[in-house]
Amino acid sequence: MEVKINKQDDVTTIRLIGRLDTPAAQEVGKELTPLQENANGTIILDCEDLSYISSSGLRIFLSLRKAAAVKGGKVIVKNINDSIRNVFMMTGFLNLFEVE
Amino acid sequence: MTNERHLDPHCESILQEYRDNLPWFKDEAWKVYSRLKETLDKAGLLTAALEYRVKEEDSLAGKLELKGGKYQSLKDITDIIGLRVITFYTDDVDKVASAVERLFEVDWENSVDKRKALEIDSFGYLSLHYVCRIPGSEYKMEIQMRTVLQHAWANMNHDTGYKSGVEVPPRYLRNLSRLAGMLELVDDEFSRIRSELTNYRRQVKSLVASGNLDDVPLDGDTYRSFLEMNPFDALNQRIASVNQAEVHEVSLMPFLTLFKGLGCKTLGDIVNMIRDYSEGAFQIATFQIGLTDLDIVSSSIGPQDLCIAYLLKQGSGKAGIRLMFDTLNGKSESNDMIADLIMEQAKDLPFMNQ
């Protein structure tokens, strides 16, 4: 699992590459924790190269969303494939995120 | 600047007293402001503005030059510290006044309720001014309380009437007076509407609490009260139990538009839907997450699957499911894929064949 973070002005793009399974989520969670401190801008979760998401991965998305909501920012989920969109739908989280 | 004024020694001594105590006045102004703000916040009184200031030296010098003989000492000047509370509603002015009376010692002789002072056939500056003792001292402060509209009128009147230095023709004064009358009516009307809305909400809460949900029309207020009863909790817990999942609480307000779109006119209609389609919703959820290791679901999963079950059973087909997700998530081509998937799953759901 690889994470690429690119910050431009108040937009932070997080590119997730690989499978966000439970072991990977622990590492990714640590890597993204500092972003929660500065979640007052826009956070884009670019999932173009994300092939799988587990519950732990969903929790990371939710933590970022919560931090952004508190600090007046927002989280946009982009380029999710059909199977991940299906995970969001069947857990009821699809309408919680701005999905592009 | 102040040196250009012609102040007699008495007024100069008052001015010096002001200079000596200015840091103290600034401290006290902040303290009384904070105290009042905390009290209003605790009481849930929403204000348009709450502001304070300490009188500028130049302004005080000007006052002393004009009518300095009237004051024996700085303690006789009541507005060295000034606070202003601007409310949205007229009845909130009285609530603020009541809070001020509880917090500070009001000097009733110097306080003016200009709302009462006006003649019955005239309209104008409506405001409530309290002169209060600065706590723990002999000095005084002034607290103005008025509504947004009273504030707007007072500012307009001030700009038009005094600043120009030109005498204002009577017809303009008459127009200002007419405006004051109109704003007073508008203020009263805002308060009346708020009061009626409060009563309506109370009635709705009481109907919801009494369980007469068939009599409660479905709207934003009633639906919000309904959600306080956690109507989808049982279904959500049942769904979550499939995978021993955690239920992540989210707002269910977005479902209001959907329930209305599905023809629900009363809260009773939603209750009936929960009664008739919970089993179908459970079967959908079990089919979808039962074979996964997903151990977190949103609290919107219950109402979402309930609406899917209803639409499937009503024969709304793919178009209905697509419209549902368009309503919830915004229009998107990807909702088409979701609708296709659900239609495919529906073929294997037992409740569809009953």
Interface residues (C-beta under 8 A of the other chain):
Chain A: S54 S55 L58 R59 L62 D82 R85 N86 V87 M89 M90 T91 G92 F93 L94 N95 L96 V99
Chain B: A245 H248 V250 P254 A285 Q288 I289 T292 D293 L294 D295 I296 V297 S298 S299 S300 I301 G302 Q304 F325 L328 N329 S332 S334 M337 I338 L341
